[in-house]
């Protein structure tokens, strides 16, 4: 997920975006909770150390990343796309949020396609591995 490239403050701000993304369409699914747990483990947080609550202003949280370097912006966007795909219920609200983040972080259409392609390929590979392991 490349989240290790983020510093501590960037990680905390990303977690706010992740919480927002999983709760944007209402009920948080078990798959989304599992993904959040994996994210927390990747960044070295103990789940009990973090309160899973949305920040007061998601716009301020997005704006935090506006002046970040391009690597950080790409990592944030890639992981938000991955979060949106985890429950197979990619909806218009998630799409609108990703478009907002893309625009605010000045991610080009070409880079967006590349990052989304990576997320889809990774999801497909995980599903294939799961099928092979179960048979």
C-alpha positions as CSV (number, residue, x, y, z in Angstrom):
1,X,0.0,0.0,0.0
2,X,3.1,2.2,0.2
3,X,1.8,4.0,3.3
4,X,5.3,3.6,4.9
5,X,6.3,6.5,2.6
6,X,4.1,8.9,4.6
7,X,5.3,10.6,7.7
8,X,3.4,10.3,11.0
9,X,1.2,13.4,10.4
10,X,0.5,12.4,6.8
11,X,-0.4,8.9,8.0
12,X,-2.9,10.3,10.6
13,X,-4.4,12.6,8.0
14,X,-4.7,9.7,5.5
15,X,-6.4,7.6,8.2
16,X,-9.0,10.4,8.5
17,X,-9.6,10.2,4.7
18,X,-9.8,6.4,4.9
19,X,-12.4,6.6,7.7
20,X,-14.4,9.0,5.6
21,X,-14.1,6.8,2.5
22,X,-15.4,3.7,4.2
23,X,-18.3,5.5,5.9
24,X,-19.2,7.7,2.9
25,X,-22.0,5.4,1.8
26,X,-23.4,4.5,5.2
27,X,-22.7,1.2,6.8
28,X,-19.1,0.1,7.2
29,X,-18.7,-3.5,5.9
30,X,-16.6,-6.2,7.4
31,X,-14.4,-6.1,4.4
32,X,-13.8,-2.4,4.9
33,X,-13.1,-3.0,8.6
34,X,-10.6,-5.7,7.7
35,X,-8.9,-3.3,5.2
36,X,-8.7,-0.6,7.8
37,X,-7.0,-3.1,10.2
38,X,-4.5,-4.0,7.5
39,X,-3.8,-0.4,6.9
40,X,-3.3,0.2,10.6
41,X,-0.9,-2.8,10.9
42,X,1.1,-1.5,7.9
43,X,1.6,1.9,9.4
44,X,2.5,0.3,12.8
45,X,-0.6,1.5,14.7
46,X,-2.4,-0.6,17.1
47,X,-6.1,-0.5,16.2
48,X,-7.1,0.3,19.9
49,X,-4.8,3.4,19.7
50,X,-6.8,5.1,17.1
51,X,-10.4,6.3,17.3
52,X,-12.3,5.4,14.1
53,X,-14.1,8.7,13.8
54,X,-14.3,11.1,10.9
55,X,-12.5,14.4,11.3
56,X,-14.6,17.5,11.7
57,X,-13.7,18.9,8.3
58,X,-12.9,16.5,5.5
59,X,-12.1,19.5,3.2
60,X,-9.4,20.6,5.7
61,X,-8.0,17.1,5.7
62,X,-7.8,17.0,1.9
63,X,-6.3,20.5,1.9
64,X,-3.6,19.2,4.2
65,X,-2.2,17.2,1.2
66,X,-2.4,20.0,-1.4
67,X,1.2,21.1,-0.7
68,X,2.6,17.6,-0.2
69,X,5.0,16.1,-2.7
70,X,3.6,14.2,-5.6
71,X,4.6,10.8,-4.2
72,X,2.5,11.4,-1.1
73,X,-0.4,12.6,-3.2
74,X,-0.2,9.5,-5.4
75,X,0.0,7.2,-2.3
76,X,-3.0,8.8,-0.8
77,X,-5.1,8.6,-4.0
78,X,-4.1,5.1,-4.7
79,X,-5.1,3.9,-1.3
80,X,-8.4,5.7,-1.4
81,X,-9.1,4.0,-4.7
82,X,-8.2,0.6,-3.1
83,X,-10.6,1.3,-0.2
84,X,-13.4,2.2,-2.6
85,X,-12.9,-1.2,-4.3
86,X,-12.8,-3.5,-1.3
87,X,-16.5,-4.0,-0.9
88,X,-17.4,-4.2,-4.6
89,X,-19.9,-1.4,-4.1
90,X,-18.2,1.5,-5.9
91,X,-20.9,4.1,-5.9
92,X,-21.5,7.6,-7.1
93,X,-20.7,9.2,-3.7
94,X,-17.3,7.4,-3.6
95,X,-16.7,8.4,-7.2
96,X,-17.5,12.1,-6.4
97,X,-15.2,12.0,-3.4
98,X,-12.3,10.5,-5.5
99,X,-12.8,13.2,-8.2
100,X,-12.7,15.9,-5.5
101,X,-9.5,14.5,-4.1
102,X,-8.0,14.1,-7.6
103,X,-8.7,17.7,-8.5
104,X,-7.5,19.2,-5.2
105,X,-4.3,17.2,-5.3
106,X,-3.8,18.1,-8.9
107,X,-3.6,14.5,-10.1
108,X,-3.8,14.3,-13.9
109,X,-6.3,12.1,-15.7
110,X,-3.4,10.0,-17.0
111,X,-2.0,9.5,-13.5
112,X,-5.5,8.8,-12.2
113,X,-5.9,6.0,-14.8
114,X,-2.5,4.5,-13.9
115,X,-3.3,4.5,-10.2
116,X,-6.7,3.1,-10.7
117,X,-5.3,0.5,-13.0
118,X,-2.9,-0.6,-10.2
119,X,-5.7,-0.8,-7.7
120,X,-7.8,-2.9,-10.1
121,X,-4.9,-5.2,-10.9
122,X,-4.1,-5.7,-7.3
123,X,-7.7,-6.5,-6.4
124,X,-7.9,-9.0,-9.3
125,X,-4.7,-10.7,-8.3
126,X,-5.9,-11.0,-4.7
127,X,-9.2,-12.5,-5.9
128,X,-7.4,-14.9,-8.2
129,X,-5.0,-16.0,-5.4
130,X,-8.0,-16.5,-3.1
131,X,-9.7,-18.8,-5.7
132,X,-6.5,-20.8,-6.3
133,X,-5.9,-21.3,-2.6
134,X,-9.4,-22.4,-1.9
135,X,-9.6,-25.0,-4.6
